[in-house]
């Protein structure tokens, strides 16, 4: 029942969206004898914290009860007294917590005070879900600068506007509604002067009961028109204009100030506003989160300045893991059922399972011998078959042979969501319920059932699944590229360990696999055995799996190191893969 009550606390916490900034979203539930006797949430900045709000809504005495709270209870005086005091005073026996509070005033101290008072504390209940409530707060409290969310709409041919510069309504109603939700949730919204000049936006929250964000305009040359909606409504909606330090256009600055616009000046950085300095000044004004709705120029400047973090790559990683890969699997099994195909599938399955098990044992020994960490073990063991086997097999043998490559990929996915997830997330045991109900596992079962029952999906569904599945290569490379862009390249490529791990992945493991394939004589069990074993071999000798990077992203391990291994092994594969295929054919 722990998860049930924590999910209720999460549900309550979300009710504070748009009202609590720069404080975090927090929900709390009090349970006694299996019954909820009180619940609350942080309703508005300056008002009761979630724990005290829950106590204020008790239906009976809380002595001996349990409390579920999404964030570590505070232990310092601010606008409200410490929540740990209230928990102790109400004689709560056990506290379940979702997220740790990174605030230096709290950070573990809340737990310790409760434990010193004899209260049992159980942490990290639905941690990932609880953490997802407060990325803005976590960033702001640590860095004292706003958390920046970049929003942009792009057409299928990669454009953010028409040839004439018009950019309205690239998206649909649902996307625009989501933007309004973001405007309500985040304290600020930022655009460039070009957006104001071309679109004349109001940049307000058009959501019932919503809150208008502080409008921030980056305008290094004070080009903003005085008759724009932004200026005309500046006395009603807080508006900040960021420009570079200059003695020019003093009159216009005074007119803007007179209209209600606050002006922030920064140093000149290549003719533009210093965005890093601007973030520091905005953070000092309690602006904890910003929705960046700029055009190409401002977006590029934001990325170069590093004010946009890699959270988008984490989201994209989840899309790859939970949407694109399942589509690839289901699509692969949409082939005609024949005895020849079944025999080929059984051979591919036998070879894939045998090789995966043997290689896992070999690499486990390597791990102990060479003191490999969990990211290195996963990167050496798991190949990039999910991204590369489909295009490689299609090019070399033809589309009809892709199915056998997907057999290897499906087997590897089972290992990925058991062994790999366990070591990357540093879990102490397997959560078999989550493994079995994982969308990737479900997609394998669905694909197999569809194949053996000879059910073909309707054309429109099949084509849609195929189109989504075709995104696997580009999407995975985008994730890797986003992470790689944020790396210290000198530090990464100076790491000799990186090359050693890459050598294990691209030379040692493939040679062991080649030896196993040839000694097993599995190819003799099918007329197409040589081709099927080549496909299995191709799947093994690909670079390290980009899925490892994505799992590191999702489960909080060293995603940059995993990405660096992926990039280096990919470069390595240009030489290694042709040579290994030549060896396979020679022997």
SVG drawing of the C-alpha trace seen along z (x, -y; Angstrom):
<svg xmlns="http://www.w3.org/2000/svg" viewBox="-13 -61 58 90">
<polyline fill="none" stroke="black" stroke-width="0.4" points="0.0,0.0 3.0,-2.3 2.9,-3.2 -0.9,-3.8 -0.6,-6.4 2.5,-8.0 0.7,-8.3 -2.1,-10.1 0.5,-12.5 1.9,-13.1 -1.7,-13.8 -2.2,-16.3 1.2,-18.0 0.3,-18.8 -2.6,-21.0 0.0,-23.6 1.3,-24.1 1.6,-27.8 1.0,-28.9 4.0,-27.9 7.1,-29.1 9.9,-29.4 9.0,-26.7 8.6,-23.1 5.4,-21.1 4.7,-18.9 1.9,-16.6 1.3,-14.7 -1.0,-11.9 -1.6,-10.6 -2.6,-7.0 -3.8,-5.2 -5.0,-1.6 -5.2,-1.5 -7.3,-4.6 -6.5,-8.1 -7.2,-10.4 -5.6,-13.6 -4.1,-14.9 -2.8,-18.2 -0.5,-20.0 1.5,-23.2 -1.3,-25.4 0.4,-28.8 3.8,-30.4 4.0,-31.6 1.2,-29.4 1.2,-26.1 3.6,-23.4 2.1,-20.1 2.7,-18.3 1.2,-21.0 -1.7,-21.4 -2.4,-17.6 -2.4,-18.0 -4.8,-20.9 -7.3,-18.5 -7.1,-15.6 -10.3,-13.7 -8.9,-12.0 -5.8,-11.9 -2.6,-11.2 -0.7,-9.4 0.8,-6.2 -0.1,-7.0 2.1,-6.9 2.8,-9.9 3.6,-9.8 5.2,-12.9 6.7,-13.6 9.7,-15.6 12.0,-15.4 10.3,-17.4 12.0,-20.7 13.8,-21.4 14.5,-25.2 12.5,-28.3 11.3,-30.3 7.9,-31.7 6.7,-28.6 8.1,-26.7 9.9,-23.4 7.6,-20.5 9.7,-18.0 8.5,-19.6 4.9,-19.1 5.5,-15.5 7.2,-14.9 4.5,-16.8 1.7,-14.7 3.5,-11.5 3.8,-10.0 5.4,-6.6 6.7,-6.2 7.4,-8.6 7.6,-7.5 9.4,-10.0 9.8,-10.2 12.5,-12.8 15.5,-14.1 15.6,-17.8 18.8,-19.3 18.5,-22.5 21.6,-22.8 19.4,-23.8 17.6,-20.5 19.5,-17.9 19.4,-14.8 19.0,-16.9 15.2,-16.4 15.6,-12.6 18.1,-12.7 15.9,-14.8 13.0,-12.5 15.2,-9.4 16.7,-11.0 13.1,-11.4 12.4,-7.7 10.5,-8.0 11.2,-5.4 12.0,-7.0 11.7,-5.1 13.1,-7.0 12.9,-6.9 9.3,-5.6 8.4,-6.3 11.5,-8.4 11.5,-8.9 7.8,-10.1 8.4,-12.4 11.6,-13.8 9.6,-14.6 7.4,-17.0 10.3,-19.5 13.0,-19.7 12.6,-23.5 13.0,-23.7 15.9,-21.2 17.8,-23.3 17.0,-26.7 17.8,-25.8 21.2,-24.5 22.2,-26.9 20.3,-30.1 19.4,-30.5 16.2,-29.7 15.5,-26.3 15.0,-26.9 12.6,-24.9 13.1,-25.5 9.9,-25.3 9.9,-25.2 7.7,-23.9 9.3,-22.3 7.8,-21.0 8.8,-17.6 11.3,-19.2 13.1,-20.8 11.7,-24.4 10.4,-26.5 8.8,-29.1 7.6,-29.5 9.8,-31.2 8.1,-34.5 9.0,-34.2 5.5,-33.2 5.6,-30.7 2.1,-30.6 0.1,-27.4 2.7,-24.9 1.3,-22.9 -2.2,-21.8 -4.7,-22.6 -3.2,-20.1 0.3,-21.5 -0.9,-25.0 -2.9,-24.0 0.3,-22.4 2.1,-25.7 -0.5,-27.5 0.0,-24.9 3.8,-25.6 3.2,-29.4 1.1,-28.9 3.6,-26.5 6.8,-28.5 7.5,-31.9 8.9,-33.6 8.6,-33.4 11.4,-34.7 11.5,-35.7 13.8,-37.8 13.0,-41.1 12.5,-39.6 9.6,-37.5 8.0,-40.6 8.5,-42.6 7.2,-39.8 4.4,-38.2 3.4,-40.9 2.6,-38.3 1.0,-39.0 2.9,-36.2 0.2,-35.7 -1.4,-32.6 -4.7,-32.0 -5.8,-29.3 -8.8,-29.6 -7.5,-30.5 -3.9,-30.6 -1.1,-32.9 0.7,-35.2 4.4,-34.6 6.9,-37.4 7.7,-38.4 11.4,-38.7 12.5,-40.2 16.1,-39.9 16.6,-43.0 20.3,-44.0 19.5,-47.0 16.2,-48.2 14.3,-47.4 11.0,-46.6 8.2,-48.8 6.5,-51.1 3.1,-50.1 3.6,-46.4 1.3,-44.4 4.2,-43.8 4.9,-47.5 1.2,-48.5 0.4,-46.0 3.6,-46.3 1.8,-48.1 -0.5,-45.1 1.8,-42.1 5.4,-42.2 7.8,-42.8 11.6,-42.8 13.6,-43.9 17.2,-42.6 19.7,-44.7 23.4,-45.3 25.1,-48.1 25.1,-51.2 24.7,-55.0 22.7,-54.9 18.9,-55.3 18.5,-56.8 15.2,-58.4 13.7,-55.1 14.9,-53.5 13.0,-56.1 9.9,-55.7 10.0,-51.9 10.5,-52.4 7.6,-54.9 5.4,-52.3 6.1,-49.9 9.0,-47.9 11.9,-46.9 15.3,-47.1 18.2,-44.8 21.6,-45.6 24.3,-43.0 27.8,-42.9 27.9,-42.7 28.6,-39.1 29.2,-39.1 26.6,-41.8 24.0,-40.0 22.8,-40.0 25.0,-37.9 22.5,-35.2 24.5,-33.7 24.6,-37.0 20.9,-37.5 20.0,-34.2 21.9,-35.2 20.0,-38.5 16.7,-36.8 17.4,-34.2 18.0,-37.0 14.5,-38.2 13.0,-34.8 12.4,-33.8 13.0,-30.0 11.8,-28.8 11.6,-30.2 9.8,-29.0 12.0,-29.9 9.8,-30.6 12.4,-32.4 13.2,-31.9 16.3,-30.4 18.7,-33.1 17.8,-33.2 17.5,-29.4 21.0,-29.1 22.4,-31.6 20.7,-29.9 22.3,-26.5 25.7,-28.0 25.5,-29.8 24.5,-26.5 21.4,-27.9 19.3,-25.0 20.1,-21.8 20.1,-18.2 16.6,-17.4 15.3,-17.2 17.7,-14.4 16.3,-12.5 12.8,-12.9 14.0,-11.7 15.7,-8.7 12.3,-7.7 10.7,-8.1 13.3,-5.8 13.0,-3.2 9.3,-3.2 7.9,-4.0 10.3,-3.6 11.9,-0.3 8.5,1.4 7.4,0.3 10.6,1.7 9.9,5.1 6.2,5.4 7.0,4.3 9.7,6.9 7.3,9.7 4.8,8.6 6.0,11.1 4.5,14.1 4.4,17.3 6.2,20.2 8.0,23.3 11.3,21.9 10.8,18.7 10.0,20.6 13.1,22.7 15.2,19.6 13.6,17.9 14.4,20.9 18.0,21.0 18.4,17.2 16.8,17.6 19.1,20.5 22.2,18.7 21.2,15.4 20.3,16.9 23.5,19.1 25.8,16.3 24.2,13.8 24.5,16.2 28.1,17.2 29.2,13.6 27.6,12.4 29.7,15.0 32.8,14.0 32.3,10.2 31.4,10.8 34.9,12.3 36.4,9.4 34.6,7.0 36.3,8.6 39.6,8.9 39.8,5.4 37.8,3.7 35.1,2.5 32.3,0.3 28.6,0.9 28.6,-1.5 31.7,0.1 30.3,3.6 27.0,2.6 28.8,0.8 31.1,3.8 28.3,6.4 25.4,4.7 25.7,3.9 23.9,1.3 21.8,3.9 18.6,2.0 19.7,-1.0 22.1,0.5 21.0,4.1 17.9,3.0 19.7,0.7 22.8,2.9 20.8,6.1 18.5,4.3 21.5,3.0 23.5,6.2 20.8,8.9 17.5,7.2 14.4,6.3 13.1,9.9 16.1,10.8 15.6,8.0 13.3,10.4 16.2,12.6 18.2,9.5 15.2,8.5 15.2,11.9 18.7,11.1 17.5,7.6 14.5,9.1 16.7,11.5 19.0,8.6 16.1,6.5 15.2,9.1 18.8,8.9 18.6,5.1 15.5,4.8 16.8,7.3 20.6,7.4 21.4,4.0 18.6,2.1 19.6,3.7 23.3,2.7 22.7,-0.8 20.0,-1.7 22.1,0.0 19.0,1.9 19.6,4.6 17.1,7.0 15.0,7.6 11.5,6.1 9.9,8.9 6.5,7.2 8.0,4.2 10.1,6.4 7.2,8.4 4.9,5.4 7.6,3.4 6.4,2.1 9.4,3.6 8.6,7.1 5.0,6.7 5.9,5.7 8.0,8.9 5.0,11.0 2.6,9.2 5.0,9.5 5.4,13.3 1.7,13.8 0.9,11.8 3.4,13.9 2.3,17.3 -1.4,16.5 -0.7,15.0 -2.5,11.8 -1.5,8.9 -2.2,5.4 -4.3,3.0 -2.2,1.2 -2.6,-2.2 -1.5,-0.8 1.4,1.2 2.6,-1.9 2.4,-4.1 4.3,-1.6 6.9,-1.3 7.3,-5.1 7.8,-5.5 10.2,-2.6 12.3,-4.2 13.1,-7.0 15.3,-4.8 18.6,-5.6 18.2,-9.4 16.6,-9.7 19.3,-7.7 22.0,-9.6 20.3,-12.9 20.4,-11.8 24.1,-10.9 24.8,-14.2 23.0,-16.3 25.0,-14.6 28.3,-14.7 27.8,-18.5 27.9,-19.1 31.1,-17.1 34.5,-18.4 36.1,-16.8 39.6,-17.2 38.8,-15.4 36.9,-12.7 39.5,-11.9 42.3,-12.1 40.8,-9.2 42.8,-6.1 40.2,-3.9 37.8,-4.9 40.0,-3.4 40.5,-0.2 36.8,0.3 36.3,-0.4 38.9,2.2 37.1,4.8 33.8,3.9 34.9,3.8 37.7,6.4 37.8,8.8 34.0,9.5 33.6,9.9 36.5,12.4 35.1,14.5 31.7,14.4 33.2,15.5 35.0,18.4 31.8,19.5 29.8,19.3 32.3,21.3 32.8,24.0 29.1,24.4 28.3,25.3 24.8,23.9 24.7,22.8 24.3,26.4 20.8,26.6 19.2,24.5 19.6,24.0 19.9,20.3 22.1,20.9 25.2,19.1 23.2,15.9 21.3,16.1 24.6,16.6 26.1,13.7 23.1,11.5 23.6,12.6 27.3,11.8 26.6,8.4 24.3,7.7 27.1,8.6 29.9,6.6 28.1,3.2 29.3,0.4 28.2,0.2 24.4,-0.2 23.0,-3.7 20.3,-2.2 22.9,-2.1 23.2,-5.9 19.5,-6.2 19.2,-4.0 21.9,-6.0 19.8,-9.1 16.6,-7.7 18.1,-5.9 20.7,-8.5 24.0,-6.9 27.0,-8.4 25.3,-9.1 28.1,-11.2 30.7,-8.4 28.3,-6.0 27.7,-8.4 31.5,-8.9 32.0,-5.1 29.2,-4.9 30.8,-7.7 34.3,-6.2 33.1,-2.6 31.0,-4.0 34.1,-5.6 36.0,-2.4 33.4,-0.4 34.1,-2.0 37.3,0.0 36.5,3.0 33.2,4.1 34.4,4.7 37.5,6.5 35.4,8.7 32.9,9.6 35.9,10.5 37.2,12.8 33.7,14.4 33.6,15.2 37.2,16.5 36.5,19.0"/>
</svg>
